[in-house]
Amino acid sequence: MTVFDPEHALWNVRREFGEHGGVCPSISRSATFTVMDPATMPEIFQGLRGPDKGGCFLYSRHFNPTIHVLDRYLAAMEGTEAAVCTASGMSAISCALLQICRAGDHIVASNTIYGGTHALLRELLPEMGITTTFVETTDLSAFEAAITPATKVIYTETVGNPTLKVADIPALSKLARTYYLTLMVDNTFTPMLVSPAKLGADIVVHSLTKFINGAGDLIAGVICADKAFIHRLMDLHTGRVMLFGPTMDPRSAFDIIQRLPHLAIRMREHSHRAQAIAGRLEKMGAPVSYPGLPSHPQHNLLAAMLNPGFGFGGMLTIDCENQKTAEKLMALLQNQERFGLIAVSLGYYDTLMSCSGSSTSSEIPPEDQDKIGISPGLIRLAVGYTGNLEDRIVQMETAVKTVGLV
């Protein structure tokens, strides 16, 4: 079997140069675009012409030249036929699901997902007649048992937020095909590391805000899929991205394009540092979880799905059991040790940390948090790459000893 190399795929795609031969693509901030022949405009509205059909653009909510460059690059990176960028990760998830599902339809979802996605599936979509059954991420039989005649989508995250449980994407793909369902995977935690489409996923979404952008300065999302689905999303009459209008700013697209060349380098370093810190914590006897540790329940599964050379990712957790201890540890790490910052999000060059149950997973009811393994003191750390690694390890050791975790 040929190994997919997302880094090679990304830079093997046709490069886009600036309009005057610049090595960077131009930023096209125009809201609307002219045509030289009046007969061209009806053809654009009819779908006969477009960015890939004659290089025609109509209106930046439909397609924009700068954003379209990023679409192509991200599709290449994920190994899909096409992609469309959106204004946020949540808009990408929402538009993709609503393009597939109608009133009366059903979704089977992993129970370990981002709190905002959980709220969308549990609270908002039922108001539209779309219901969801949440199941244990690692239990394939639970996914199958939850499927009904109304089921349209299986939804999961590659590595669950924040428990770091790993989904068996090839097995879920086989299940989806057996029942003629769509497998949709959020790959935000693992860009470059895992290529869900190559493992059988139909749709791959990202919050570009996180690792792919990497600078913590913009909000963005993307939907990667086959051309037919992307065209449906952009249809002038029924396309959810077209009609809901979560349009990415071309300046944001340009910034992300400029950061893609070093994404692979960044992901390797995030992984390297997380592996080192998690390994030291485990050796100390601290309550750490990291997929790169052989002690992680799905270590072998993730290892089998990884693209070679990128490591196991930059996310780890420390379970302090209660919120008070978690807050004390985070305060020490930020204010005394200068290890990282207390903030939501991830993929930044500095380490970001938060107590998930009271922040990014707070939309999930406490009783459900307990069932899926989010304790009140679970700290999610998105390990950055600033500072000397050995100094960072010492800072972490000092803090966990101070709060009595070891």
Residue pairs with C-beta under 8 A, 6 or more apart in sequence:
3 307
3 308
4 79
4 195
4 198
4 307
5 307
6 77
6 78
6 79
6 191
6 192
6 195
6 264
6 307
7 192
7 264
9 76
9 77
9 79
10 73
10 76
10 77
10 260
10 263
11 261
12 76
13 72
13 73
13 76
14 72
16 25
16 69
16 72
17 23
17 24
17 25
18 24
18 25
18 26
19 26
20 26
24 254
24 257
24 258
25 65
25 66
25 69
25 254
25 257
26 65
26 66
27 66
27 250
27 251
27 254
28 60
28 64
28 65
28 66
28 250
29 250
29 251
30 60
30 64
31 59
31 60
32 58
32 59
32 60
33 56
33 57
33 58
33 59
35 41
35 44
35 56
40 49
40 54
40 56
41 58
43 49
43 56
44 50
44 56
44 58
45 58
45 236
47 231
47 235
47 236
49 56
50 56
50 57
50 58
50 63
51 57
51 63
51 65
51 68
57 63
57 64
57 65
60 67
60 247
60 250
61 242
61 245
61 247
62 234
62 236
62 242
63 234
64 247
64 248
64 250
64 253
65 250
66 250
66 253
66 254
66 257
67 85
67 248
67 250
67 253
69 253
69 257
70 85
70 222
70 248
70 253
70 256
70 257
71 82
71 83
71 84
71 85
71 222
72 83
73 257
73 260
74 83
74 85
74 206
74 212
74 222
74 224
75 81
75 82
75 83
75 224
77 191
77 192
77 260
78 187
78 195
78 196
78 197
78 204
78 224
79 195
79 197
79 198
80 197
80 204
80 224
80 225
80 226
81 225
81 226
81 227
81 230
82 224
82 225
82 226
82 227
82 229
82 230
82 231
83 222
83 223
83 224
83 225
83 230
84 222
84 223
84 230
84 233
84 234
84 241
85 208
85 220
85 221
85 222
85 248
85 253
86 92
86 95
86 220
86 221
86 222
86 223
86 241
86 246
86 247
86 248
87 219
87 220
87 221
87 246
87 247
87 248
87 249
88 207
88 209
88 219
88 220
88 221
88 246
89 186
89 188
89 205
89 206
89 207
89 208
89 209
89 210
89 219
89 220
89 221
90 116
90 117
90 120
90 207
90 221
91 221
91 241
91 244
91 246
92 205
92 206
92 207
92 221
92 222
92 223
92 246
93 117
93 120
93 186
93 205
93 221
94 120
94 240
94 244
95 223
95 233
95 240
95 241
95 244
95 246
96 184
96 203
96 205
96 223
96 225
96 233
96 240
97 107
97 120
97 125
97 130
97 153
97 155
97 184
98 128
98 240
98 244
99 229
99 232
99 233
99 239
99 240
100 152
100 153
100 182
101 107
101 125
101 130
101 152
101 153
102 129
102 130
103 128
103 129
103 130
104 129
104 130
104 150
105 129
105 130
105 131
105 150
105 151
105 152
106 130
106 131
106 132
106 133
106 148
106 150
106 151
106 152
107 121
107 125
107 130
107 131
107 132
107 133
107 151
107 152
107 153
107 154
107 155
108 132
108 133
108 135
108 143
108 146
108 147
108 151
108 153
108 154
108 155
109 121
109 132
109 133
109 134
109 135
109 154
109 155
109 156
110 134
110 135
110 136
110 137
110 155
110 156
110 157
110 160
110 165
110 167
111 134
111 135
111 136
111 137
111 368
111 371
111 372
112 137
112 157
112 160
112 161
112 162
112 163
112 165
112 372
112 373
113 121
113 155
113 156
113 157
113 160
113 161
113 186
114 157
114 161
114 186
114 188
114 360
114 361
115 360
115 361
115 362
115 363
115 364
116 360
116 363
117 155
117 186
118 134
118 361
118 363
118 364
119 363
121 132
121 134
121 155
122 132
122 134
122 363
123 363
125 131
125 132
126 132
131 150
132 155
133 146
134 368
135 142
135 143
135 145
135 146
136 142
136 372
137 156
137 160
137 163
137 165
137 166
137 167
138 165
138 166
138 167
138 168
138 297
138 298
140 168
140 171
140 172
140 175
143 154
143 172
143 175
144 175
147 175
147 179
147 181
151 179
151 181
152 181
152 182
153 181
153 182
153 183
153 184
154 172
154 175
154 176
154 181
154 182
154 183
154 184
155 184
155 185
155 186
156 167
156 169
156 172
156 183
156 184
156 185
156 186
157 167
157 185
157 186
157 187
157 188
157 189
158 166
158 167
158 169
158 185
158 186
158 187
158 189
158 190
158 194
158 196
158 305
159 165
159 166
159 167
159 189
159 190
159 291
159 302
159 313
159 315
160 166
160 167
161 188
161 189
161 356
161 360
161 361
161 380
162 315
162 317
162 356
162 360
162 361
162 374
162 378
162 380
163 289
163 317
163 372
163 373
163 374
163 378
164 289
164 290
164 291
164 296
164 315
164 316
164 317
165 297
165 298
165 373
166 291
166 298
166 301
166 302
166 305
167 185
168 301
169 183
169 185
169 194
169 196
169 199
169 200
169 201
169 305
170 199
170 200
170 305
172 183
172 200
173 183
173 199
173 200
173 201
174 200
175 181
176 182
176 183
176 200
176 202
177 200
182 202
182 203
183 200
183 201
183 202
183 203
184 201
184 202
184 203
184 204
184 205
185 196
185 201
185 203
185 204
185 205
186 204
186 205
186 206
186 207
187 194
187 196
187 204
187 205
187 206
188 205
188 206
188 207
188 210
188 211
189 210
189 211
189 313
189 315
189 346
190 313
191 206
191 211
191 212
191 263
191 267
192 263
192 264
192 267
192 307
192 310
193 267
193 271
193 306
193 307
193 310
193 311
193 312
193 313
194 302
194 305
194 306
194 307
195 307
196 204
197 204
197 224
199 305
202 225
202 226
202 229
203 223
203 224
203 225
203 229
204 223
204 224
204 225
205 221
205 222
205 223
205 224
206 212
206 221
206 222
206 224
207 220
207 221
208 218
208 220
208 221
208 222
208 256
209 216
209 218
209 219
209 220
209 221
209 345
209 347
210 345
210 346
210 347
210 382
211 263
211 266
211 267
211 270
211 314
211 346
211 347
212 256
212 259
212 260
212 263
212 347
213 220
213 255
213 256
213 259
213 347
214 259
214 263
214 266
214 347
214 348
214 349
215 255
215 259
215 348
215 349
216 345
216 347
216 348
216 349
217 255
218 252
218 255
218 256
219 252
220 248
220 252
220 253
220 256
221 246
223 230
223 233
223 241
232 238
232 239
233 239
233 240
233 241
233 242
234 241
234 242
235 242
236 242
264 310
266 349
266 385
267 310
267 311
267 313
267 314
268 309
268 310
268 311
269 385
270 311
270 313
270 314
270 347
270 383
270 384
270 385
271 292
271 310
271 311
271 312
271 313
271 314
272 311
272 389
273 314
273 383
273 384
273 385
273 389
273 392
274 290
274 292
274 311
274 312
274 313
274 314
274 315
274 316
274 381
274 383
275 290
275 292
275 311
275 312
276 389
276 393
277 316
277 383
277 392
277 393
277 396
278 288
278 289
278 290
278 292
278 293
278 316
279 293
280 393
280 396
280 397
281 288
281 316
281 318
281 396
281 400
282 288
282 290
282 293
282 295
284 397
284 400
284 406
285 406
286 318
286 400
286 405
286 406
287 318
287 319
287 320
287 321
287 405
288 316
288 317
288 318
289 296
289 316
289 317
289 318
289 319
290 296
290 312
290 315
290 316
290 317
291 298
291 299
291 302
291 312
291 313
292 299
292 311
292 312
292 313
293 299
296 302
302 312
303 312
306 312
314 346
314 347
314 382
314 383
314 384
315 346
315 380
315 381
315 382
315 383
316 381
316 383
317 356
317 378
317 379
317 380
317 381
318 329
318 378
318 379
318 381
318 400
318 405
319 375
319 377
319 378
319 379
320 326
320 329
320 375
320 377
320 378
320 379
320 403
320 405
321 375
321 376
321 377
322 375
322 376
322 377
323 355
323 357
323 358
323 376
323 377
324 377
325 377
325 403
325 404
325 405
326 355
326 376
326 377
326 378
326 379
327 355
328 403
329 379
329 399
329 400
329 403
329 405
330 342
330 353
330 354
330 355
330 379
331 342
332 398
332 399
332 402
332 403
333 339
333 340
333 353
333 395
333 396
333 399
334 340
334 341
334 342
334 353
336 399
337 395
337 396
337 398
337 399
338 395
339 351
339 392
339 395
339 396
339 399
340 350
340 351
340 352
340 353
340 381
340 384
341 348
341 350
341 351
341 352
341 353
342 352
342 353
342 354
343 352
343 353
343 354
344 352
344 354
344 359
344 360
345 352
345 382
346 352
346 380
346 382
347 382
348 382
348 384
349 384
349 385
349 386
350 384
350 386
351 381
351 382
351 383
351 384
351 386
351 392
352 381
352 382
352 384
353 379
353 380
353 381
353 382
354 360
354 379
354 380
355 376
355 377
355 378
355 379
355 380
356 374
356 378
356 379
356 380
357 366
357 369
357 374
357 375
357 376
357 377
357 378
358 376
360 380
361 369
361 374
364 372
364 374
369 375
369 376
400 406
